[in-house]
Amino acid sequence: MRFGIVTFPGSNCDQDLRYVIEDIFEIEIDMIWHKEKFKNNYDAILLPGGFSYGDYLRSGAIARFSPVMDSVIEFANNGGTVLGICNGFQILMEAGLLPGAMKVNDNLKFVCKHVKLQVENDRTPFTRKLEINQILDIPVAHQEGNFYIDDAGLKELKANNQIVLKYLDDSENPNGSIDNIAGICNKKRNVFGLMPHPERASEEILGSSDGKKIFESLISYLKEGVN
Ligand SMILES: NC(=O)CC[C@H](N)C(=O)O
């Protein structure tokens, strides 16, 4: 099994993600520089958190045009599993692989803290080792994490069961996201983006290992091939 982790100028969680995938799960990885294109020979492509292009214009709006994104889009369209964490999620939305957009947090501040999440859909490649309504403790760290989608889009997300993770309640919602949405998938379920950082909660020494279950889900899906 081999994963690709894409690094953009300004990514800052790529090495944390590499550590979890390579050192904890012992899965081979390639670090893919954003100027490269890749062939469809990966089991999963991961887009890490960070401040690609300094978050100029809007988070992810410039990274979306990096050459590697042609390969990411092709990979996703061919059914490849793609995980976007925080800035990675922002880039996936800008690239049109996930619906919606991010606004600046409603308190206009960068927020960095542990939050409680609730699993809304456990039938995805990224959550199959979790249970519906399970509560997770995973940190967030962002300034543009206020997920927005119009009424029609929200209805569609709900109708297709694309809301995968929610902040547990309004008091756990760190940014003002509509409907407390913390993570969504595409209709086909092979692309998943979330604002919390599972790679920062993959060992007990970090205060929580709940994030590890996201990677365990993905790896088990790739081995077993069913949701
Ligand atoms: N850790 C991250 O990926 C968050 C950074 C992100 N660009 C922001 O909204 O602030």
Ligand as a Chemical Component Dictionary entry (heavy atoms), coordinates in Angstrom:
data_LIG
# 
_chem_comp.id                   LIG 
_chem_comp.type                 NON-POLYMER 
_chem_comp.pdbx_formal_charge   0 
_chem_comp.three_letter_code    LIG 
# 
loop_
_chem_comp_atom.comp_id 
_chem_comp_atom.atom_id 
_chem_comp_atom.alt_atom_id 
_chem_comp_atom.type_symbol 
_chem_comp_atom.charge 
_chem_comp_atom.model_Cartn_x 
_chem_comp_atom.model_Cartn_y 
_chem_comp_atom.model_Cartn_z 
_chem_comp_atom.pdbx_ordinal 
LIG N1 N1 N 0 -4.072 24.262 10.081 1  
LIG C1 C1 C 0 -4.627 24.616 8.964  2  
LIG O1 O1 O 0 -4.552 23.959 7.946  3  
LIG C2 C2 C 0 -5.414 25.885 9.024  4  
LIG C3 C3 C 0 -4.888 26.982 8.253  5  
LIG C4 C4 C 0 -5.915 27.563 7.376  6  
LIG N2 N2 N 0 -5.380 27.970 6.126  7  
LIG C5 C5 C 0 -6.719 28.611 8.108  8  
LIG O2 O2 O 0 -7.855 28.729 7.794  9  
LIG O3 O3 O 0 -6.282 29.300 8.997  10 
# 
loop_
_chem_comp_bond.comp_id 
_chem_comp_bond.atom_id_1 
_chem_comp_bond.atom_id_2 
_chem_comp_bond.value_order 
_chem_comp_bond.pdbx_ordinal 
LIG N1 C1 SING 1 
LIG C1 O1 DOUB 2 
LIG C1 C2 SING 3 
LIG C2 C3 SING 4 
LIG C3 C4 SING 5 
LIG C4 N2 SING 6 
LIG C4 C5 SING 7 
LIG C5 O2 DOUB 8 
LIG C5 O3 SING 9 
# 
